Protein backbone atom coordinates (compact mmCIF):
# COMPACT_ATOMS: atom_id res chain seq x y z
CA UNK A 1 0.00 0.00 0.00
CA UNK A 2 2.82 2.38 0.85
CA UNK A 3 4.46 1.75 -2.55
CA UNK A 4 1.16 2.47 -4.30
CA UNK A 5 0.79 5.81 -2.50
CA UNK A 6 4.42 6.75 -3.30
CA UNK A 7 3.95 5.85 -6.95
CA UNK A 8 0.75 7.91 -7.17
CA UNK A 9 2.45 10.89 -5.52
CA UNK A 10 5.40 10.64 -7.89
CA UNK A 11 3.13 10.44 -10.93
CA UNK A 12 1.12 13.45 -9.73
CA UNK A 13 4.24 15.54 -9.14
CA UNK A 14 5.59 14.69 -12.59
CA UNK A 15 2.29 15.68 -14.17
CA UNK A 16 2.34 19.08 -12.45
CA UNK A 17 5.94 19.68 -13.52
CA UNK A 18 5.19 18.88 -17.13
CA UNK A 19 2.11 21.10 -17.17
CA UNK A 20 4.11 24.11 -15.97
CA UNK A 21 6.85 23.41 -18.55
CA UNK A 22 4.34 23.25 -21.38
CA UNK A 23 2.74 26.55 -20.44
CA UNK A 24 6.11 28.28 -20.13
CA UNK A 25 7.12 26.97 -23.53
CA UNK A 26 3.94 28.38 -25.06
CA UNK A 27 4.54 31.77 -23.43
CA UNK A 28 8.06 32.10 -24.78
CA UNK A 29 7.09 30.79 -28.21
CA UNK A 30 4.28 33.34 -28.50
CA UNK A 31 6.42 36.30 -27.48
CA UNK A 32 9.38 35.37 -29.68
CA UNK A 33 7.03 34.74 -32.60
CA UNK A 34 5.32 38.08 -31.99
CA UNK A 35 8.68 39.92 -31.84
CA UNK A 36 9.71 38.34 -35.15
CA UNK A 37 6.63 39.64 -36.95
CA UNK A 38 6.92 43.06 -35.33
CA UNK A 39 10.49 43.30 -36.59
CA UNK A 40 9.42 42.14 -40.05
CA UNK A 41 6.70 44.79 -40.19
CA UNK A 42 9.18 47.45 -39.08
CA UNK A 43 11.70 46.42 -41.74
CA UNK A 44 9.05 46.52 -44.47
CA UNK A 45 7.86 49.95 -43.35
CA UNK A 46 11.40 51.34 -43.18
CA UNK A 47 12.34 49.88 -46.54
CA UNK A 48 9.19 51.29 -48.13
CA UNK A 49 9.89 54.77 -46.76
CA UNK A 50 13.47 54.76 -48.04
CA UNK A 51 12.29 53.47 -51.42
CA UNK A 52 9.65 56.18 -51.66
CA UNK A 53 12.17 58.94 -50.99
CA UNK A 54 14.69 57.52 -53.46
CA UNK A 55 11.96 56.99 -56.07
CA UNK A 56 10.65 60.53 -55.65
CA UNK A 57 14.10 62.00 -56.17
CA UNK A 58 14.79 59.82 -59.20
CA UNK A 59 11.34 60.34 -60.67
CA UNK A 60 11.57 64.09 -60.18
CA UNK A 61 14.89 64.21 -62.01
CA UNK A 62 13.58 62.11 -64.90
CA UNK A 63 10.31 64.07 -65.08
CA UNK A 64 12.19 67.35 -65.09
CA UNK A 65 14.51 66.16 -67.85
CA UNK A 66 11.63 64.94 -70.02
CA UNK A 67 9.59 68.15 -69.71
CA UNK A 68 12.61 70.49 -69.85
CA UNK A 69 12.24 71.78 -66.28
CA UNK A 70 8.50 72.36 -66.14
CA UNK A 71 6.94 71.99 -62.70
CA UNK A 72 4.08 69.72 -63.77
CA UNK A 73 6.38 67.09 -65.24
CA UNK A 74 8.70 67.26 -62.26
CA UNK A 75 5.85 66.76 -59.78
CA UNK A 76 4.26 64.01 -61.83
CA UNK A 77 7.60 62.21 -62.14
CA UNK A 78 8.28 62.58 -58.42
CA UNK A 79 4.85 61.17 -57.52
CA UNK A 80 5.14 58.23 -59.89
CA UNK A 81 8.69 57.56 -58.70
CA UNK A 82 7.64 57.62 -55.05
CA UNK A 83 4.85 55.12 -55.60
CA UNK A 84 7.05 52.83 -57.68
CA UNK A 85 9.99 53.05 -55.26
CA UNK A 86 7.76 52.31 -52.28
CA UNK A 87 6.23 49.24 -53.89
CA UNK A 88 9.57 47.87 -55.10
CA UNK A 89 11.32 48.40 -51.77
CA UNK A 90 8.55 46.77 -49.72
CA UNK A 91 8.52 43.79 -52.02
CA UNK A 92 12.25 43.29 -51.60
CA UNK A 93 11.97 42.48 -47.86
CA UNK A 94 11.36 38.76 -47.33
CA UNK A 95 10.63 37.53 -43.84
C-alpha positions as CSV (number, residue, x, y, z in Angstrom):
1,X,0.0,0.0,0.0
2,X,2.8,2.4,0.9
3,X,4.5,1.8,-2.5
4,X,1.2,2.5,-4.3
5,X,0.8,5.8,-2.5
6,X,4.4,6.8,-3.3
7,X,3.9,5.8,-6.9
8,X,0.7,7.9,-7.2
9,X,2.4,10.9,-5.5
10,X,5.4,10.6,-7.9
11,X,3.1,10.4,-10.9
12,X,1.1,13.4,-9.7
13,X,4.2,15.5,-9.1
14,X,5.6,14.7,-12.6
15,X,2.3,15.7,-14.2
16,X,2.3,19.1,-12.4
17,X,5.9,19.7,-13.5
18,X,5.2,18.9,-17.1
19,X,2.1,21.1,-17.2
20,X,4.1,24.1,-16.0
21,X,6.8,23.4,-18.5
22,X,4.3,23.2,-21.4
23,X,2.7,26.5,-20.4
24,X,6.1,28.3,-20.1
25,X,7.1,27.0,-23.5
26,X,3.9,28.4,-25.1
27,X,4.5,31.8,-23.4
28,X,8.1,32.1,-24.8
29,X,7.1,30.8,-28.2
30,X,4.3,33.3,-28.5
31,X,6.4,36.3,-27.5
32,X,9.4,35.4,-29.7
33,X,7.0,34.7,-32.6
34,X,5.3,38.1,-32.0
35,X,8.7,39.9,-31.8
36,X,9.7,38.3,-35.2
37,X,6.6,39.6,-36.9
38,X,6.9,43.1,-35.3
39,X,10.5,43.3,-36.6
40,X,9.4,42.1,-40.0
41,X,6.7,44.8,-40.2
42,X,9.2,47.4,-39.1
43,X,11.7,46.4,-41.7
44,X,9.0,46.5,-44.5
45,X,7.9,50.0,-43.3
46,X,11.4,51.3,-43.2
47,X,12.3,49.9,-46.5
48,X,9.2,51.3,-48.1
49,X,9.9,54.8,-46.8
50,X,13.5,54.8,-48.0
51,X,12.3,53.5,-51.4
52,X,9.7,56.2,-51.7
53,X,12.2,58.9,-51.0
54,X,14.7,57.5,-53.5
55,X,12.0,57.0,-56.1
56,X,10.6,60.5,-55.6
57,X,14.1,62.0,-56.2
58,X,14.8,59.8,-59.2
59,X,11.3,60.3,-60.7
60,X,11.6,64.1,-60.2
61,X,14.9,64.2,-62.0
62,X,13.6,62.1,-64.9
63,X,10.3,64.1,-65.1
64,X,12.2,67.4,-65.1
65,X,14.5,66.2,-67.9
66,X,11.6,64.9,-70.0
67,X,9.6,68.2,-69.7
68,X,12.6,70.5,-69.9
69,X,12.2,71.8,-66.3
70,X,8.5,72.4,-66.1
71,X,6.9,72.0,-62.7
72,X,4.1,69.7,-63.8
73,X,6.4,67.1,-65.2
74,X,8.7,67.3,-62.3
75,X,5.9,66.8,-59.8
76,X,4.3,64.0,-61.8
77,X,7.6,62.2,-62.1
78,X,8.3,62.6,-58.4
79,X,4.8,61.2,-57.5
80,X,5.1,58.2,-59.9
81,X,8.7,57.6,-58.7
82,X,7.6,57.6,-55.1
83,X,4.8,55.1,-55.6
84,X,7.1,52.8,-57.7
85,X,10.0,53.1,-55.3
86,X,7.8,52.3,-52.3
87,X,6.2,49.2,-53.9
88,X,9.6,47.9,-55.1
89,X,11.3,48.4,-51.8
90,X,8.5,46.8,-49.7
91,X,8.5,43.8,-52.0
92,X,12.3,43.3,-51.6
93,X,12.0,42.5,-47.9
94,X,11.4,38.8,-47.3
95,X,10.6,37.5,-43.8
